[in-house]
């Protein structure tokens, strides 16, 4: 945390090293002191609160999640743990390189989520969970916090990168959300990569599906109620050098979901929201609750209308409202000042953040990683 404060110091020194306009130097020095103080305040405040991580400003910042759930060290092999940590770090670096280069937060969010969709560790793209009918139906959304433009696809079966289809809906259609065959056809028309449905088949998710199917038959439960035991939805929120926030989410949904079921992930305001005036949010968890509670929008609204700070807003929704309702899940969020929040009410959440000063951290579990899981 100290490094963030000193980074601002370094940056200020660099700015003041220019020999021109002594008057400007004074102004810059004053600004530097103010920035330093408020950044310090942010750091000090966040330090009180174990769930948050501050970041340098005005630079850029990026936060990701790879799903929340029963993620505990005992239930994970060392190899799997290493693989998750490696992949999370790899995609953080990918997004960081883009933001460092001055690319937009939207580009970074899309690229990071595409990389996660390509990775079978996550329940998005390749690695998506199975519906009760044994198919893969994916949902994704993306939002631009500068313009409030948004795009989403629901129930797609053949588009290799649902997040890019969501972005195409935002950029190249008059609509916000396309679903089912129409969404797949639109993605094809847009020249996005189309794959046969069995591209999404993975042995691990198929075994999860068979196990869940057997369980539900045995317990003669209502078929197709869905489960998010097999976590792995992915999300990303980024702040770029222009101060613009973008957020995106992509998922295969919940194992054994009913045919045509749509979760929160493609619903703007439920699973994803971004507004430069408050923050960007991407959610993961039991989608039905996230829809009913308009979780992503609720967090931005708490900041906007009630003046809550980012961490207060995320905690109040995830550890208050959702937990009280028995709704498992978590969120990642990022505000215009680069504060990062990663809050969940489950045992763990795959997550990480990276900031302009080079701070990068990846977490899988809860308290054992020195963080409050909020339980
Ligand atoms: N929120 C996703 C859904 O309900 C699932 C998850 O994030 O685990 O479709």
Boltz pocket constraint, residues with backbone or C-beta under 6 A from the ligand:
constraints:
  - pocket:
      binder: B
      contacts: [[A, 67], [A, 68], [A, 228], [A, 230], [A, 231], [A, 232], [A, 233], [A, 251], [A, 252], [A, 253], [A, 254], [A, 262], [A, 263], [A, 264], [A, 265], [A, 283], [A, 284], [A, 285], [A, 286], [A, 287], [A, 288]]
      max_distance: 6.0
